[in-house]
Amino acid sequence: MSKAEATSARPDHIPVLLNEVVKALGPKEGGNYVDGTFGAGGYTTALLKTAECVVWAIDRDPETLARGEVLAKLFPGRLHLVQGRFGDMAELLSDQDVKAVDGIALDLGVSSMQIEDRSRGFSFLRDGPLDMRMERSGRSAADIVNTMSEKELADIILTYGEERHARRVARAIVEARQDRPFSRTLRLADVIRAEVRRSHDGIDPATRTFQALRILVNDELGELERGLQSAERLLRPGGILAVVSFHSLEDRIVKTFLKARSGMASRPSRHAPASLSPAQNVATFTALSRRPITPRDAETTKNPRARSARLRIAERTSAPCLTAVTGGLA
Ligand SMILES: C[S@@+](CC[C@H](N)C(=O)[O-])C[C@H]1O[C@@H](n2cnc3c(N)ncnc32)[C@H](O)[C@@H]1O
């Protein structure tokens, strides 16, 4: 593969909202950019090809990042592969003596390669170990379904999966594990399918419960909150943050954060003094799109995974970082 031919570390992977993300970041010569979710390197490759810039590519999955070595050779000195979580990006880059960057892209969730690799246990269509750990360490999905109480399971399936039949699914899981513990993805999918009927839109009944387990196993929402705060610390004034999310739980966190940080959050009470929340007075971001950007029909036809994608873009102001002031999402 030559530099001109390169589109990613995996030519079969189609990056979502690629043109929109690259246009938003507007890479320029000598600039430093963070691709916080390297995946197949689609965004990274496009940034490197658009301008003589430097990309710090982060992925928490060591196997995924290893595939980036091919790209790193094509762009010597310009692509730095960093294993870790984007929630820690300010620290990860500080370790490399990078204190501020010009743009950050986050393309949330798992990649098609991770889903298609049955040994990772993300898919309810392919049999594999019930794992779902992006980093291959910590608590697996099997540990969760085999040990959590019925109530806890129901709560996470409802909250993270937005599954209306969460109680019924949790009860069925607890009954089935009394027979023998869960270890494979297809057995869990079959237990769920026996409880929940396929909806009119044809979505597999296992989709929502698998989503809930994946979010919990990888603490994806906590990571997103930390990632946004880390981006606030790392972006230089004028730097751009672009986040692509795939479900309402993620998009809500991004939207709430940007609203609070751009001074648009509503006051807790109309009687409360305007100075109550620092986020309302010292905007650290300017939202560049009021509504999220969604893919065009041509993209969703080519890549159905893009259907639920939403891109939010914001520009860092020169106001000091708020995280230390509010200690979290305001
Ligand atoms: C949807 S894919 C990204 C695809 C990429 N934009 C491309 O064009 O090839 C998401 C990637 O982010 C990684 N990931 C998810 N959460 C992460 C986190 N908190 N920190 C670092 N990497 C993460 C996953 O391992 C996966 O490889």
The ligand as an SDF file (V2000), in Angstrom:
LIG
                    3D

 27 29  0  0  0  0  0  0  0  0999 V2000
  -16.0790    3.1940   15.7380 C   0  0  0  0  0  0  0  0  0  0  0  0
  -14.4280    2.7180   15.9300 S   0  0  0  0  0  0  0  0  0  0  0  0
  -13.5250    4.0510   15.2420 C   0  0  0  0  0  0  0  0  0  0  0  0
  -13.3330    3.9620   13.7490 C   0  0  0  0  0  0  0  0  0  0  0  0
  -12.4100    5.0390   13.1980 C   0  0  0  0  0  0  0  0  0  0  0  0
  -12.9690    6.3660   13.2950 N   0  0  0  0  0  0  0  0  0  0  0  0
  -12.0290    4.7900   11.7460 C   0  0  0  0  0  0  0  0  0  0  0  0
  -12.2900    5.6410   10.9020 O   0  0  0  0  0  0  0  0  0  0  0  0
  -11.4600    3.7410   11.4530 O   0  0  0  0  0  0  0  0  0  0  0  0
  -14.1820    2.9570   17.6370 C   0  0  0  0  0  0  0  0  0  0  0  0
  -12.7880    2.5790   18.1660 C   0  0  0  0  0  0  0  0  0  0  0  0
  -12.6250    3.2780   19.3840 O   0  0  0  0  0  0  0  0  0  0  0  0
  -12.0270    2.4490   20.3440 C   0  0  0  0  0  0  0  0  0  0  0  0
  -12.4870    2.9660   21.6440 N   0  0  0  0  0  0  0  0  0  0  0  0
  -13.7290    2.9320   22.1610 C   0  0  0  0  0  0  0  0  0  0  0  0
  -13.7600    3.5490   23.3520 N   0  0  0  0  0  0  0  0  0  0  0  0
  -12.5080    4.0160   23.5810 C   0  0  0  0  0  0  0  0  0  0  0  0
  -11.9000    4.7590   24.6410 C   0  0  0  0  0  0  0  0  0  0  0  0
  -12.5960    5.1390   25.7030 N   0  0  0  0  0  0  0  0  0  0  0  0
  -10.6040    5.0850   24.5270 N   0  0  0  0  0  0  0  0  0  0  0  0
   -9.8810    4.7170   23.4380 C   0  0  0  0  0  0  0  0  0  0  0  0
  -10.3860    3.9890   22.4190 N   0  0  0  0  0  0  0  0  0  0  0  0
  -11.6920    3.6530   22.4850 C   0  0  0  0  0  0  0  0  0  0  0  0
  -12.5060    1.0580   20.0110 C   0  0  0  0  0  0  0  0  0  0  0  0
  -11.5830    0.0990   20.4760 O   0  0  0  0  0  0  0  0  0  0  0  0
  -12.5840    1.1110   18.4830 C   0  0  0  0  0  0  0  0  0  0  0  0
  -11.3930    0.6470   17.9060 O   0  0  0  0  0  0  0  0  0  0  0  0
  1  2  1  0
  2  3  1  0
  2 10  1  0
  3  4  1  0
  4  5  1  0
  5  6  1  0
  5  7  1  0
  7  8  2  0
  7  9  1  0
 10 11  1  0
 11 12  1  0
 11 26  1  0
 12 13  1  0
 13 14  1  0
 13 24  1  0
 14 15  1  0
 14 23  1  0
 15 16  2  0
 16 17  1  0
 17 18  1  0
 17 23  2  0
 18 19  1  0
 18 20  2  0
 20 21  1  0
 21 22  2  0
 22 23  1  0
 24 25  1  0
 24 26  1  0
 26 27  1  0
M  CHG  2   2   1   9  -1
M  END
$$$$
